[in-house]
Amino acid sequence: MNQDELFYMEPLERPAKPERTGKHAWGGRASHNARKHCRAMLPAPCMSCGGIISPEDPESSWHAGHIQDRAQGGADSVINYAPEHAHCNMSNGGKLGAAITNGAKVAVDWTRERTLKWW
């Protein structure tokens, strides 16, 4: 065995970047129509925690949430909206984002991190 074979290491492969869905940002007219649809459903339970959202609650305290998240292929249609507390909706989005980010990470190849000592 010669010295070149002794120190040869396979190159590391970079993980592929996740594909983009091509969907536009949520907001504008679609958000207005979703809230209008959900307002007609009130009083209704929050789809995350089950707490009651009443028509007297301020508009800023609840969102029109997606039953199946857009990031997971959910549509922007009337049947995919339900009222949800603002806090519940935003925390669910954070959990989903963290799950996607953490799922994209790849285990580190620690064999490359070792240094051979010759003394």
Stockholm file with secondary structure:
# STOCKHOLM 1.0

chainA/1-119         MNQDELFYMEPLERPAKPERTGKHAWGGRASHNARKHCRAMLPAPCMSCGGIISPEDPESSWHAGHIQDRAQGGADSVINYAPEHAHCNMSNGGKLGAAITNGAKVAVDWTRERTLKWW
#=GR chainA/1-119 SS CCHHHHTCCCCCCCCCCCCCCCCCCSCTHHHHHHHHHHHHHCSEECTTTCCEECTTSCGGGEEEEESSCGGGTCCSSGGGEEEEEHHHHHHHHHHHHHHHHHHHCCCCCGGGTCCCCCC
#=GC SS_cons         CCHHHHTCCCCCCCCCCCCCCCCCCSCTHHHHHHHHHHHHHCSEECTTTCCEECTTSCGGGEEEEESSCGGGTCCSSGGGEEEEEHHHHHHHHHHHHHHHHHHHCCCCCGGGTCCCCCC
//
